[in-house]
Amino acid sequence: MRIGFEAKRATHNFRGLGNYSRGLIEGLIKYHGTEEYILYSPPFKDQRAKKWISSLEGRYELKVPKHFIESHFASFWRSFLLSNELKKDHLNIFHGLSHEIPFGLKGSQSFKKIVTMHDLIFLRYPQFFPFIDRAVYNQKFRYACKHSDLVIAICQQTKEDLIRFLGVEEKKIIVHYQSCSPLFYEQVSSNLLVDVQLKYALPESYILNVGAFEERKNQLNLLESFAMIKDKIKENLVFIGHKNEYQKKVEARVAELKLNDRVHFLSLVPHTDLPALYQMAKVFCFPSLFEGFGIPIIEALFSKIPVITSFGSCFPESAGPNSYYIDPQSVSSLSVGLMSVLGNENLQAKMKNEGFDYVQRFHQKESSGQLMDIYRQV
């Protein structure tokens, strides 16, 4: 098969949607390398993107805008002109990896159109998004769902939201879980653990939280719960995420609570350091209000550390039956969860082992095989 991907996120985004796109493409090339893969991307200069493209070792075809105007108006090329190119490329499948497909792909084509929908958070929590963003997302998401032959939802929760909020027919949707980077599949050497601990001046024992600083991800409540139990535990609290206004709010609260020596903030952490940072943690706490899937959760499970996360949303799907669930809007519920896990080594061992067994269903090999089955069926 000739399979084309809308690859902007893969070459321009180095967080969630970009990680999803790169991981999906890498897995297909690794485990199903006999197929033909074409990546359609706006021009890119980022060295991280160039390094990633190089790592694929030429087992793909990369297509970028050819003409001056297309290159300098890459968003217009991607949304409105790319459809003409796709129609000439003898594809069997075109897969929009992040909520959209090019305008101009109305009706039946010589190839099948698939779109991955990650979440509809902008409809569930509109207060977290500017009006113009909501308007653009609404238009693109509805168009993609209407004019694709198949809609992939990354979890059952997203499938239900597609039906509820956008009126997508259930028979048009299939749930396909994503994976995380294979970097998290292996245990890090003891020497590297020491090096990373020294590099970031980390305490010997800590609670870890990984994710962009956003109100929805609820880092402030995690901090408040930590403050409630700080005198009862030896662990510190480590946040890893991109700096922004919400982080400043959390940092200000740390100062008010006089916890500067117990709370650590890390940003711009290379992806290659993350496995060690996970594996040294005593527990991973992710009290988000809502997620599309929650990749940090499966990164933690592959890293063999206990996971504390929220009731509802996609969390039971990603975290499995042996994680500890709390009410993210209740500081006391969070505190009880932390104390329950940190204070029980037998429970920690059970959560590590059974969580690791559960997360194997999200291994890149499994995910890639299931996706290839979807391509063949469609």
RATA-V777401 format. One record per run of one state. SS is the DSSP state (~ for helix, > for strand, _ for the rest). FROM is the first residue (numbers start at 0). TO is the last residue. Records with the same first field share a line. If there is no record, write none. Layout:
SS = FROM-TO, FROM-TO
//
This chain:
_ = 0-0, 6-6, 12-14, 31-34, 40-45, 55-59, 63-66, 72-72, 86-91, 96-110, 117-119, 124-124, 128-129, 147-148, 153-154, 166-168, 175-180, 185-188, 199-204, 210-213, 217-217, 229-234, 240-243, 256-261, 266-269, 279-281, 286-293, 302-304, 310-313, 319-322, 326-329, 342-343, 362-362, 377-377
> = 1-5, 35-39, 60-62, 92-95, 111-116, 149-152, 172-174, 205-209, 235-239, 262-265, 282-285, 305-309, 323-325
~ = 7-11, 15-30, 46-54, 67-71, 73-85, 120-123, 125-127, 130-146, 155-165, 169-171, 181-184, 189-198, 214-216, 218-228, 244-255, 270-278, 294-301, 314-318, 330-341, 344-361, 363-376
//
